[in-house]
Amino acid sequence: MPRYRAHVAARPSWRCRVCGAGWPCSPARLALLGEYRENRTGLLIYLATLLDEATGDLPSLDPGRLADRFLTWARAR
């Protein structure tokens, strides 16, 4: 049986170590939503902290696109 590999960010590129997609990739988003299912505010604070770090690591990327990548998907619906 295959073992699950966590989809975590490789820094400073902020690409997923498993699938290579921009982190947080779809599997990482699903895992984060599950982990923070009872604490959406905590998830947004965690992601905002990582967004701040990613902005420093990826200065050539548009900050608005990075904010979409890190935060928009996690807002309450």
The first five atom37 places (N, CA, C, CB, O) and aatype in JSON, in Angstrom:
{
  "aatype": [12, 14, 1, 18, 1, 0, 8, 19, 0, 0, 1, 14, 15, 17, 1, 4, 1, 19, 4, 7, 0, 7, 17, 14, 4, 15, 14, 0, 1, 10, 0, 10, 10, 7, 6, 18, 1, 6, 2, 1, 16, 7, 10, 10, 9, 18, 10, 0, 16, 10, 10, 3, 6, 0, 16, 7, 3, 10, 14, 15, 10, 3, 14, 7, 1, 10, 0, 3, 1, 13, 10, 16, 17, 0, 1, 0, 1],
  "atom_mask": [
    [1, 1, 1, 1, 1],
    [1, 1, 1, 1, 1],
    [1, 1, 1, 1, 1],
    [1, 1, 1, 1, 1],
    [1, 1, 1, 1, 1],
    [1, 1, 1, 1, 1],
    [1, 1, 1, 1, 1],
    [1, 1, 1, 1, 1],
    [1, 1, 1, 1, 1],
    [1, 1, 1, 1, 1],
    [1, 1, 1, 1, 1],
    [1, 1, 1, 1, 1],
    [1, 1, 1, 1, 1],
    [1, 1, 1, 1, 1],
    [1, 1, 1, 1, 1],
    [1, 1, 1, 1, 1],
    [1, 1, 1, 1, 1],
    [1, 1, 1, 1, 1],
    [1, 1, 1, 1, 1],
    [1, 1, 1, 0, 1],
    [1, 1, 1, 1, 1],
    [1, 1, 1, 0, 1],
    [1, 1, 1, 1, 1],
    [1, 1, 1, 1, 1],
    [1, 1, 1, 1, 1],
    [1, 1, 1, 1, 1],
    [1, 1, 1, 1, 1],
    [1, 1, 1, 1, 1],
    [1, 1, 1, 1, 1],
    [1, 1, 1, 1, 1],
    [1, 1, 1, 1, 1],
    [1, 1, 1, 1, 1],
    [1, 1, 1, 1, 1],
    [1, 1, 1, 0, 1],
    [1, 1, 1, 1, 1],
    [1, 1, 1, 1, 1],
    [1, 1, 1, 1, 1],
    [1, 1, 1, 1, 1],
    [1, 1, 1, 1, 1],
    [1, 1, 1, 1, 1],
    [1, 1, 1, 1, 1],
    [1, 1, 1, 0, 1],
    [1, 1, 1, 1, 1],
    [1, 1, 1, 1, 1],
    [1, 1, 1, 1, 1],
    [1, 1, 1, 1, 1],
    [1, 1, 1, 1, 1],
    [1, 1, 1, 1, 1],
    [1, 1, 1, 1, 1],
    [1, 1, 1, 1, 1],
    [1, 1, 1, 1, 1],
    [1, 1, 1, 1, 1],
    [1, 1, 1, 1, 1],
    [1, 1, 1, 1, 1],
    [1, 1, 1, 1, 1],
    [1, 1, 1, 0, 1],
    [1, 1, 1, 1, 1],
    [1, 1, 1, 1, 1],
    [1, 1, 1, 1, 1],
    [1, 1, 1, 1, 1],
    [1, 1, 1, 1, 1],
    [1, 1, 1, 1, 1],
    [1, 1, 1, 1, 1],
    [1, 1, 1, 0, 1],
    [1, 1, 1, 1, 1],
    [1, 1, 1, 1, 1],
    [1, 1, 1, 1, 1],
    [1, 1, 1, 1, 1],
    [1, 1, 1, 1, 1],
    [1, 1, 1, 1, 1],
    [1, 1, 1, 1, 1],
    [1, 1, 1, 1, 1],
    [1, 1, 1, 1, 1],
    [1, 1, 1, 1, 1],
    [1, 1, 1, 1, 1],
    [1, 1, 1, 1, 1],
    [1, 1, 1, 1, 1]
  ],
  "atom_positions": [
    [[0.83, -1.17, 0.0], [0.0, 0.0, 0.0], [0.88, 1.24, 0.0], [-0.95, -0.01, 1.21], [1.79, 1.35, 0.83]],
    [[0.64, 2.19, -0.92], [1.48, 3.39, -0.97], [1.3, 4.25, 0.27], [1.16, 4.21, -2.22], [0.2, 4.39, 0.8]],
    [[2.39, 4.82, 0.71], [2.36, 5.7, 1.87], [2.06, 7.13, 1.42], [3.7, 5.63, 2.65], [2.59, 7.57, 0.39]],
    [[1.23, 7.85, 2.17], [0.9, 9.23, 1.84], [2.12, 10.12, 2.05], [-0.29, 9.73, 2.69], [2.82, 10.01, 3.05]],
    [[2.35, 10.98, 1.09], [3.43, 11.96, 1.2], [2.8, 13.34, 1.31], [4.41, 11.89, -0.01], [2.02, 13.75, 0.44]],
    [[3.13, 14.04, 2.35], [2.56, 15.38, 2.57], [3.02, 16.34, 1.48], [2.96, 15.92, 3.96], [4.19, 16.35, 1.09]],
    [[2.11, 17.11, 1.0], [2.39, 18.12, -0.02], [2.82, 19.4, 0.69], [1.15, 18.37, -0.95], [1.98, 20.22, 1.08]],
    [[4.12, 19.56, 0.86], [4.68, 20.71, 1.57], [5.51, 21.55, 0.61], [5.55, 20.25, 2.77], [5.94, 21.08, -0.44]],
    [[5.72, 22.79, 1.0], [6.44, 23.73, 0.14], [7.94, 23.52, 0.21], [6.11, 25.16, 0.53], [8.51, 23.29, 1.28]],
    [[8.58, 23.6, -0.95], [10.04, 23.64, -1.04], [10.41, 25.11, -1.12], [10.58, 22.83, -2.3], [10.01, 25.83, -2.04]],
    [[11.19, 25.54, -0.16], [11.58, 26.94, -0.16], [12.99, 27.09, -0.69], [11.47, 27.53, 1.24], [13.83, 26.23, -0.44]],
    [[13.27, 28.14, -1.41], [12.53, 29.39, -1.56], [11.6, 29.45, -2.78], [13.5, 30.52, -1.62], [11.04, 30.5, -3.06]],
    [[11.44, 28.36, -3.5], [10.63, 28.4, -4.72], [9.13, 28.37, -4.44], [11.0, 27.23, -5.61], [8.34, 28.8, -5.28]],
    [[8.74, 27.88, -3.27], [7.33, 27.73, -2.9], [6.59, 26.86, -3.9], [6.66, 29.1, -2.8], [5.44, 27.13, -4.25]],
    [[7.27, 25.8, -4.36], [6.64, 24.77, -5.19], [6.49, 23.54, -4.3], [7.49, 24.45, -6.49], [7.27, 23.32, -3.38]],
    [[5.48, 22.74, -4.59], [5.22, 21.54, -3.8], [6.34, 20.53, -3.99], [3.85, 20.92, -4.18], [6.76, 20.28, -5.13]],
    [[6.83, 19.96, -2.91], [7.9, 18.96, -2.98], [7.43, 17.66, -3.63], [8.43, 18.67, -1.6], [8.26, 16.9, -4.14]],
    [[6.13, 17.39, -3.63], [5.61, 16.13, -4.16], [5.18, 16.28, -5.62], [4.44, 15.64, -3.32], [5.6, 15.5, -6.47]],
    [[4.33, 17.28, -5.92], [3.76, 17.38, -7.26], [4.36, 18.5, -8.11], [2.29, 17.58, -7.17], [4.14, 18.53, -9.32]],
    [[5.11, 19.41, -7.51], [5.76, 20.48, -8.24], [4.89, 21.68, -8.54], [0.0, 0.0, 0.0], [5.37, 22.65, -9.12]],
    [[3.63, 21.64, -8.17], [2.73, 22.77, -8.4], [3.05, 23.9, -7.43], [1.24, 22.34, -8.27], [3.69, 23.68, -6.4]],
    [[2.59, 25.1, -7.76], [2.74, 26.22, -6.84], [2.03, 25.89, -5.53], [0.0, 0.0, 0.0], [0.87, 25.48, -5.52]],
    [[2.75, 26.08, -4.42], [2.18, 25.75, -3.13], [1.39, 26.93, -2.6], [3.27, 25.34, -2.13], [1.84, 28.06, -2.74]],
    [[0.25, 26.73, -1.99], [-0.38, 25.46, -1.66], [-1.11, 24.83, -2.85], [-1.34, 25.65, -0.51], [-2.01, 25.44, -3.43]],
    [[-0.7, 23.63, -3.21], [-1.32, 22.88, -4.3], [-2.67, 22.33, -3.82], [-0.38, 21.72, -4.78], [-3.01, 22.45, -2.64]],
    [[-3.42, 21.75, -4.71], [-4.75, 21.24, -4.34], [-4.71, 20.24, -3.18], [-5.39, 20.57, -5.54], [-5.5, 20.37, -2.25]],
    [[-3.81, 19.24, -3.21], [-3.77, 18.32, -2.07], [-3.4, 19.02, -0.75], [-2.77, 17.21, -2.34], [-3.93, 18.66, 0.3]],
    [[-2.52, 20.0, -0.81], [-2.16, 20.75, 0.4], [-3.35, 21.55, 0.91], [-0.96, 21.68, 0.12], [-3.58, 21.62, 2.12]],
    [[-4.11, 22.14, 0.0], [-5.29, 22.91, 0.4], [-6.3, 22.01, 1.09], [-5.93, 23.59, -0.82], [-6.85, 22.36, 2.13]],
    [[-6.54, 20.85, 0.51], [-7.48, 19.91, 1.13], [-7.02, 19.49, 2.52], [-7.65, 18.67, 0.25], [-7.81, 19.43, 3.46]],
    [[-5.73, 19.21, 2.65], [-5.19, 18.81, 3.95], [-5.31, 19.95, 4.97], [-3.71, 18.39, 3.82], [-5.67, 19.72, 6.12]],
    [[-5.03, 21.17, 4.54], [-5.13, 22.33, 5.44], [-6.58, 22.57, 5.86], [-4.55, 23.58, 4.77], [-6.85, 22.87, 7.02]],
    [[-7.51, 22.45, 4.91], [-8.92, 22.62, 5.26], [-9.36, 21.58, 6.28], [-9.81, 22.54, 4.0], [-10.13, 21.89, 7.19]],
    [[-8.88, 20.36, 6.14], [-9.2, 19.32, 7.11], [-8.59, 19.6, 8.46], [0.0, 0.0, 0.0], [-9.24, 19.44, 9.49]],
    [[-7.34, 20.0, 8.46], [-6.62, 20.27, 9.71], [-7.23, 21.44, 10.48], [-5.15, 20.55, 9.42], [-7.3, 21.42, 11.71]],
    [[-7.67, 22.45, 9.74], [-8.22, 23.66, 10.37], [-9.75, 23.73, 10.24], [-7.59, 24.91, 9.74], [-10.31, 24.82, 10.26]],
    [[-10.41, 22.58, 10.1], [-11.86, 22.58, 9.83], [-12.66, 23.35, 10.87], [-12.38, 21.15, 9.77], [-13.7, 23.92, 10.55]],
    [[-12.19, 23.38, 12.09], [-12.9, 24.08, 13.17], [-12.31, 25.46, 13.47], [-12.9, 23.24, 14.43], [-12.72, 26.11, 14.43]],
    [[-11.34, 25.89, 12.67], [-10.65, 27.15, 12.98], [-10.22, 27.85, 11.7], [-9.43, 26.88, 13.88], [-9.03, 27.95, 11.4]],
    [[-11.2, 28.34, 10.95], [-10.88, 29.02, 9.68], [-10.03, 30.26, 9.92], [-12.18, 29.4, 8.94], [-9.15, 30.57, 9.11]],
    [[-10.27, 30.98, 11.0], [-9.47, 32.17, 11.31], [-8.01, 31.78, 11.52], [-10.02, 32.89, 12.56], [-7.11, 32.46, 11.03]],
    [[-7.78, 30.69, 12.24], [-6.41, 30.22, 12.44], [-5.74, 29.85, 11.14], [0.0, 0.0, 0.0], [-4.56, 30.12, 10.94]],
    [[-6.5, 29.22, 10.23], [-5.95, 28.87, 8.91], [-5.54, 30.13, 8.16], [-6.98, 28.08, 8.09], [-4.46, 30.17, 7.57]],
    [[-6.38, 31.14, 8.17], [-6.06, 32.38, 7.45], [-4.85, 33.08, 8.05], [-7.26, 33.32, 7.45], [-4.04, 33.65, 7.33]],
    [[-4.73, 33.05, 9.37], [-3.55, 33.65, 10.02], [-2.29, 32.88, 9.62], [-3.72, 33.67, 11.56], [-1.27, 33.49, 9.3]],
    [[-2.36, 31.56, 9.65], [-1.22, 30.72, 9.25], [-0.83, 31.01, 7.8], [-1.56, 29.23, 9.43], [0.35, 31.19, 7.5]],
    [[-1.82, 31.05, 6.91], [-1.52, 31.3, 5.49], [-1.0, 32.7, 5.26], [-2.78, 31.07, 4.65], [-0.13, 32.9, 4.41]],
    [[-1.5, 33.69, 6.01], [-1.0, 35.06, 5.87], [0.46, 35.14, 6.3], [-1.85, 36.03, 6.69], [1.25, 35.88, 5.71]],
    [[0.82, 34.4, 7.33], [2.22, 34.36, 7.77], [3.1, 33.76, 6.68], [2.35, 33.55, 9.07], [4.18, 34.27, 6.39]],
    [[2.64, 32.67, 6.09], [3.4, 32.05, 5.0], [3.45, 32.95, 3.76], [2.8, 30.7, 4.63], [4.47, 33.0, 3.07]],
    [[2.36, 33.66, 3.49], [2.34, 34.61, 2.37], [3.42, 35.67, 2.57], [0.95, 35.28, 2.24], [4.12, 36.03, 1.63]],
    [[3.55, 36.17, 3.78], [4.58, 37.17, 4.07], [5.97, 36.62, 3.78], [4.48, 37.63, 5.54], [6.82, 37.3, 3.21]],
    [[6.21, 35.37, 4.19], [7.51, 34.75, 3.92], [7.71, 34.53, 2.42], [7.62, 33.41, 4.67], [8.81, 34.77, 1.9]],
    [[6.67, 34.08, 1.73], [6.78, 33.83, 0.29], [7.03, 35.13, -0.47], [5.5, 33.16, -0.23], [7.76, 35.14, -1.46]],
    [[6.43, 36.22, -0.02], [6.64, 37.52, -0.67], [8.11, 37.9, -0.6], [5.76, 38.61, -0.01], [8.65, 38.47, -1.56]],
    [[8.76, 37.61, 0.51], [10.19, 37.88, 0.63], [11.03, 36.96, -0.24], [0.0, 0.0, 0.0], [12.06, 37.38, -0.78]],
    [[10.6, 35.69, -0.38], [11.35, 34.73, -1.19], [11.12, 34.91, -2.69], [10.97, 33.32, -0.79], [11.97, 34.53, -3.5]],
    [[9.98, 35.48, -3.06], [9.61, 35.59, -4.47], [9.29, 37.05, -4.84], [8.38, 34.68, -4.79], [8.16, 37.36, -5.22]],
    [[10.28, 37.94, -4.72], [10.0, 39.37, -4.92], [9.58, 39.71, -6.35], [11.22, 40.17, -4.56], [8.98, 40.76, -6.57]],
    [[9.88, 38.86, -7.31], [9.52, 39.17, -8.7], [8.07, 38.83, -9.04], [10.44, 38.42, -9.63], [7.58, 39.23, -10.09]],
    [[7.39, 38.1, -8.16], [5.99, 37.74, -8.42], [5.06, 38.84, -7.94], [5.64, 36.41, -7.74], [5.34, 39.52, -6.95]],
    [[3.96, 39.01, -8.64], [2.96, 40.01, -8.28], [2.36, 39.69, -6.91], [1.85, 40.07, -9.36], [1.85, 38.58, -6.7]],
    [[2.4, 40.63, -5.98], [1.85, 40.38, -4.64], [0.37, 40.0, -4.66], [2.05, 41.6, -3.77], [-0.08, 39.2, -3.84]],
    [[-0.4, 40.57, -5.56], [-1.81, 40.24, -5.66], [-2.04, 38.8, -6.06], [0.0, 0.0, 0.0], [-2.93, 38.13, -5.54]],
    [[-1.24, 38.32, -6.98], [-1.36, 36.91, -7.4], [-0.93, 35.98, -6.28], [-0.51, 36.64, -8.65], [-1.53, 34.92, -6.09]],
    [[0.1, 36.37, -5.55], [0.51, 35.54, -4.41], [-0.59, 35.51, -3.35], [1.82, 36.08, -3.8], [-0.85, 34.46, -2.77]],
    [[-1.22, 36.64, -3.11], [-2.31, 36.68, -2.12], [-3.45, 35.77, -2.56], [-2.83, 38.13, -1.92], [-4.03, 35.06, -1.74]],
    [[-3.78, 35.77, -3.85], [-4.81, 34.87, -4.36], [-4.4, 33.42, -4.13], [-5.06, 35.12, -5.86], [-5.19, 32.59, -3.68]],
    [[-3.15, 33.13, -4.44], [-2.64, 31.76, -4.31], [-2.68, 31.27, -2.87], [-1.21, 31.68, -4.84], [-3.0, 30.11, -2.62]],
    [[-2.35, 32.15, -1.92], [-2.25, 31.73, -0.52], [-3.54, 31.91, 0.27], [-1.16, 32.5, 0.14], [-3.81, 31.12, 1.17]],
    [[-4.35, 32.92, -0.04], [-5.46, 33.26, 0.85], [-6.86, 33.11, 0.27], [-5.29, 34.64, 1.29], [-7.76, 32.61, 0.94]],
    [[-7.06, 33.54, -0.96], [-8.41, 33.62, -1.49], [-9.18, 32.33, -1.4], [-8.36, 34.06, -2.9], [-10.37, 32.35, -1.07]],
    [[-8.56, 31.21, -1.68], [-9.23, 29.92, -1.67], [-9.7, 29.53, -0.27], [-8.31, 28.87, -2.22], [-10.62, 28.72, -0.13]],
    [[-9.07, 30.09, 0.76], [-9.34, 29.65, 2.13], [-10.41, 30.47, 2.85], [-8.07, 29.71, 2.92], [-10.79, 30.16, 3.98]],
    [[-10.89, 31.51, 2.2], [-11.92, 32.33, 2.85], [-13.19, 31.53, 3.06], [-12.21, 33.58, 2.03], [-13.51, 30.63, 2.29]],
    [[-13.9, 31.88, 4.1], [-15.18, 31.2, 4.38], [-16.17, 31.47, 3.26], [-15.77, 31.68, 5.75], [-16.18, 32.56, 2.67]],
    [[-16.97, 30.48, 2.96], [-17.94, 30.63, 1.88], [-19.32, 30.58, 2.4], [-17.76, 29.56, 0.83], [-20.28, 30.69, 1.64]]
  ]
}
